[in-house]
Amino acid sequence: MFVGIRLIIMNLSEANRIFNDFKKIAAKTEHYVARPLSLLSYSKGKIKYAFFVYVEDAIKHDQLTSAQVSEL
């Protein structure tokens, strides 16, 4: 039985929303060693993909500063 992979294309505004939501949760729980999955609004895979879309766009437009890199 073949199981297909669903390709999801994420636009930059969705990536920004997901990434900013994750940063808010990370700021609230910075004292945790690990963040409970129940606090995340999105799957780990979707958050990682949003991160890559966000960074790719910043690199493409030469907008990635050293301050942003240290924040990531």
Beta strands, then each sheet from edge to edge (+ up, - down):
end
